[in-house]
């Protein structure tokens, strides 16, 4: 290979790493776990066939969302659902962010996201840090803490494309978590989430755009598809936002897959044009983690 050909090859490698395709699966979740698992597996394969390198599933993709369902659908990890995720990641050759499932461990229940690599190996497990306990009079009252326990660690993982930070739903409301991920080198933040018909239209997109803009990162969220007959009705509208705060892909309410090209050169350009990282006044304020993240 001559020098000219080598230069072309090097640029090709840079281009491939600088941009990759992300798929977000907005799954219609039912009360039949086996159906949820088989449909999720099929949609992961479909996303991979469309060129996706990273695939994101929704919160509670194997179970209806609700405190009455968590104990019934909970599994140990590894278990039935994570075995499917491992096999799906390997057969499709993708990084698979497995939404979340109710996890049982040591007599406690957690809302847990497990990530698998293209070889089918488990990369990390993120337990939802901030439990969804809210009370909006006349609209919605929900207490995850009635059945779930919180996780206690940050969760990040590396891919050949970029470093990824993981949160689950209510975790997205806490700006400090996103800041810590960004400052640890994450360029993509993923949040499987199931906002409802009250908080969804009010805050779902707003929070994603805020996290993306504040930290100059890509943000992707995966919601279950909306089921008007469910006891907890998810908002849907899975979304991908770029570091400029623009929505670049968005679902409606129905089951679907949305795609986005994660352009890391765009991210670099935004950070160069508005260099907030170097302009922070660390002599006046700081956000720090009290423990190291996983992954």
Buried (B, 14 or more C-beta within 10 A) or exposed (E): EEEEEEEEEEEEEEEEEBBBBBBBBBBBBBEEBEEBBEBBBEBBBBBBEEEBBBBBBBBBBBBBBBBEBBEEBBBEBEBEBBBBBBBBBBBBEBBBBBBBBBBBBEEEBBBBBBBBBBEBEBBBBBBBBBBBEBEEEEEBEBEBEEBBBBBEBBBBBBBEBBBBBBBBBBBBBBBEBBBBBBBBEBBBBBBBBBBBBBBBEEBBBEBBBBBBBBBBBBBBBBBBBBBEEBEBBBBBBBBBBBBBBEBBBBBEBEBBBBBBBBBBEBBBEBBEEEEEEEEBEEEEEEBEBEEEBBB
